[in-house]
Amino acid sequence: MNPPDDLARAVEAVLFAATEPMTADAIRGHLNDATGIREALDTVQALYAGRGIELVRRGDRWHFQTAADMAHLLRRDREEPRKLSRAGIETLAIIAYHEPATRAEIEAIRGVQISKGTIDVLMEAGWVRPAGRREVPGRPLLYATTPEFLVHFGLSSRRDLPGIDDLKAAGLLDPVDLAFEQLEVESSDEED
């Protein structure tokens, strides 16, 4: 095959730099109304035939794309970072420390109702799963953590979760929580 002429090279450059598929008229507009655009497109298309990228026509528009037989190489499983809401973090912690736990138990510990989507988000992340039903009236669904939860947070087992002393040492407990805990200790001392 002969090397492409200057017009074919110019068409190739315009299409390569384009952010969206272009019509032959749009390409012509970039090339000072040059003639022979369709022939140049055919030349470029033939030049890229059988390569990793190809020039394709979709309707009346032209663009470069990855060759269909190479598309699988570009598919990557991207892990999207998840930002959990405070309710999600609290719910996950309650399930991890108290599993298996029902929605009512989680709400009793948190002191507020859980929105329907909170547990769904945790399940979608793969960190929480249904774990049967509690044998009480109404048979509420139980929730537990998954092996993916342990892997994500670098834990061997739930026994590796930090204890209250670890959380205090790390400064992760809210000063208000520590004040309430101190009041409970003082009030239990007075009762003794």
DRENDRENMI-917394 format. One record per residue (C-alpha): residue in three letters; z, y, x. Coordinates in Angstrom, 1 decimal. Each point is the difference from the previous one (the first is absolute). Layout:
N
(ALA,(Z,Y,X))
...
//
This chain:
192
(MET,(0.0,0.0,0.0))
(ASN,(-0.9,3.4,1.3))
(PRO,(2.8,2.5,0.6))
(PRO,(0.5,2.4,-3.0))
(ASP,(-1.7,3.3,0.1))
(ASP,(1.8,3.4,-0.1))
(LEU,(-0.2,0.2,-3.8))
(ALA,(1.5,-3.5,-0.4))
(ARG,(2.8,0.9,2.4))
(ALA,(0.7,3.3,-1.9))
(VAL,(0.2,-1.9,-3.3))
(GLU,(2.4,-2.5,1.7))
(ALA,(2.1,2.9,1.2))
(VAL,(0.2,1.7,-3.4))
(LEU,(0.9,-3.2,-1.8))
(PHE,(2.6,-1.0,2.7))
(ALA,(1.7,3.4,-0.4))
(ALA,(-0.2,0.0,-3.8))
(THR,(3.3,-0.4,-1.9))
(GLU,(-1.8,-1.5,-3.1))
(PRO,(-3.4,-1.6,-0.8))
(MET,(-2.9,2.3,0.2))
(THR,(-3.4,0.3,-1.8))
(ALA,(-3.2,0.3,2.0))
(ASP,(-0.3,3.6,-1.2))
(ALA,(3.6,0.8,1.3))
(ILE,(-1.0,-1.5,3.3))
(ARG,(-3.2,2.1,0.0))
(GLY,(2.1,3.1,-0.6))
(HIS,(2.0,-0.7,3.1))
(LEU,(-3.2,-0.4,2.0))
(ASN,(-1.8,3.2,-0.9))
(ASP,(-2.1,-1.6,-2.7))
(ALA,(-1.6,-2.5,2.5))
(THR,(-2.6,-2.3,-1.4))
(GLY,(0.0,-3.8,0.4))
(ILE,(3.7,-0.5,-0.9))
(ARG,(-0.6,-3.2,-2.0))
(GLU,(-1.9,-1.5,2.9))
(ALA,(2.8,1.0,2.3))
(LEU,(2.6,-1.6,-2.3))
(ASP,(-2.1,-3.2,0.0))
(THR,(-0.1,0.1,3.8))
(VAL,(3.8,0.5,0.3))
(GLN,(0.7,-2.7,-2.6))
(ALA,(-2.2,-2.5,2.0))
(LEU,(1.8,1.1,3.2))
(TYR,(3.4,-0.9,-1.4))
(ALA,(-1.1,-3.2,-1.8))
(GLY,(2.2,-3.0,1.1))
(ARG,(2.5,2.2,1.8))
(GLY,(3.7,0.7,-0.7))
(ILE,(-0.8,3.0,-2.0))
(GLU,(-3.1,0.6,-2.2))
(LEU,(-1.8,2.7,-1.8))
(VAL,(-0.1,-0.7,-3.7))
(ARG,(-1.5,1.7,-3.0))
(ARG,(2.1,0.2,-3.2))
(GLY,(-2.1,1.5,-2.8))
(ASP,(-1.6,3.0,1.6))
(ARG,(2.7,0.5,2.7))
(TRP,(0.3,-1.3,3.5))
(HIS,(3.0,-0.8,2.2))
(PHE,(1.3,-2.1,2.8))
(GLN,(2.3,-2.8,-0.8))
(THR,(1.6,-3.0,1.7))
(ALA,(-2.3,-3.1,-0.3))
(ALA,(1.2,-2.2,-2.8))
(ASP,(0.5,-3.0,2.2))
(MET,(2.4,2.1,2.2))
(ALA,(2.0,1.7,-2.7))
(HIS,(2.8,-2.7,0.2))
(LEU,(0.8,1.2,3.6))
(LEU,(0.9,3.5,-1.3))
(ARG,(2.3,-1.2,-2.7))
(ARG,(3.6,0.5,1.1))
(ASP,(3.2,-0.6,-1.9))
(ARG,(1.6,3.3,0.3))
(GLU,(3.7,0.2,-0.6))
(GLU,(0.7,3.1,-1.9))
(PRO,(3.3,1.6,0.9))
(ARG,(2.3,0.0,-3.0))
(LYS,(2.4,2.7,-0.7))
(LEU,(2.7,-1.3,-2.4))
(SER,(1.8,2.4,-2.3))
(ARG,(3.7,0.3,0.3))
(ALA,(0.3,-2.2,-3.2))
(GLY,(-2.2,-2.6,1.7))
(ILE,(2.1,-0.1,3.1))
(GLU,(3.2,-0.2,-1.9))
(THR,(-1.4,-2.8,-2.2))
(LEU,(-1.2,-1.9,3.0))
(ALA,(3.4,0.3,1.7))
(ILE,(1.8,-1.2,-3.1))
(ILE,(-2.2,-3.0,-0.4))
(ALA,(0.3,-0.8,3.7))
(TYR,(3.8,0.2,0.1))
(HIS,(0.7,-1.5,-3.5))
(GLU,(-2.9,-2.4,-0.5))
(PRO,(-0.8,-1.5,-2.4))
(ALA,(0.5,3.1,-2.2))
(THR,(-1.1,0.9,-3.5))
(ARG,(-1.3,3.3,-1.0))
(ALA,(3.2,0.7,-1.9))
(GLU,(2.1,-0.8,3.1))
(ILE,(-2.2,2.3,2.1))
(GLU,(0.4,2.8,-2.5))
(ALA,(3.8,-0.5,-0.2))
(ILE,(0.3,0.3,3.8))
(ARG,(-2.4,3.0,0.2))
(GLY,(1.6,1.7,-3.0))
(VAL,(-3.4,0.9,-1.5))
(GLN,(-2.9,-1.8,-1.7))
(ILE,(-2.8,-1.3,2.1))
(SER,(-3.5,1.1,-0.9))
(LYS,(-2.3,-2.8,-0.9))
(GLY,(-2.2,0.6,3.0))
(THR,(2.7,-0.2,2.7))
(ILE,(0.3,-3.7,0.1))
(ASP,(-3.8,-0.4,-0.4))
(VAL,(-0.5,2.1,3.1))
(LEU,(2.4,-2.2,1.9))
(MET,(-1.7,-3.1,-1.3))
(GLU,(-3.5,1.4,0.9))
(ALA,(1.3,0.7,3.6))
(GLY,(1.0,-3.7,0.1))
(TRP,(3.7,0.7,0.7))
(VAL,(1.4,-1.1,-3.4))
(ARG,(-0.8,-3.0,-2.2))
(PRO,(1.2,-1.4,-3.3))
(ALA,(2.7,-2.6,0.7))
(GLY,(0.5,-1.7,-3.3))
(ARG,(2.2,1.0,-2.9))
(ARG,(3.8,0.5,-0.4))
(GLU,(1.5,-2.5,-2.4))
(VAL,(1.5,2.6,-2.3))
(PRO,(-1.0,1.2,-3.4))
(GLY,(-3.5,1.7,0.2))
(ARG,(-0.7,-2.0,3.2))
(PRO,(-0.8,3.1,2.2))
(LEU,(-2.4,-0.4,2.9))
(LEU,(1.6,-0.2,3.5))
(TYR,(-1.5,1.7,3.0))
(ALA,(0.3,-1.0,3.6))
(THR,(-1.5,1.0,3.4))
(THR,(-2.9,-1.9,1.5))
(PRO,(-0.8,-1.2,3.5))
(GLU,(-2.3,2.9,0.4))
(PHE,(3.0,2.3,-0.5))
(LEU,(1.7,-1.6,2.9))
(VAL,(-3.1,0.2,2.2))
(HIS,(-0.7,3.6,-0.9))
(PHE,(3.6,1.1,0.9))
(GLY,(0.3,-2.3,3.0))
(LEU,(2.7,-2.2,-1.4))
(SER,(0.5,-3.7,0.6))
(SER,(2.0,-0.4,-3.2))
(ARG,(1.9,2.1,-2.5))
(ARG,(3.1,-0.6,2.2))
(ASP,(-1.6,2.5,2.4))
(LEU,(0.2,2.8,-2.4))
(PRO,(2.3,2.7,1.3))
(GLY,(3.6,0.0,-1.3))
(ILE,(2.0,3.0,-1.2))
(ASP,(1.4,0.6,3.5))
(ASP,(-3.5,-0.1,1.5))
(LEU,(-1.2,2.6,-2.5))
(LYS,(2.9,2.3,0.6))
(ALA,(-0.5,-0.2,3.8))
(ALA,(-3.7,0.8,-0.4))
(GLY,(0.9,3.0,-2.2))
(LEU,(-2.0,-1.3,-2.9))
(LEU,(2.7,0.2,-2.6))
(ASP,(0.1,3.2,-2.1))
(PRO,(3.2,2.0,0.8))
(VAL,(0.7,0.1,-3.7))
(ASP,(0.0,-3.8,-0.1))
(LEU,(2.5,0.0,2.9))
(ALA,(2.2,2.5,-1.7))
(PHE,(0.1,-2.1,-3.2))
(GLU,(0.7,-3.1,2.1))
(GLN,(2.9,1.8,1.7))
(LEU,(1.4,1.1,-3.4))
(GLU,(-0.1,-3.6,-1.2))
(VAL,(1.9,-1.2,3.1))
(GLU,(2.6,2.8,-0.4))
(SER,(0.5,-0.7,-3.8))
(SER,(0.4,-3.7,0.7))
(ASP,(2.6,0.8,2.7))
(GLU,(2.0,2.1,-2.6))
(GLU,(-0.1,-2.8,-2.5))
(ASP,(1.5,-2.5,2.5))
//
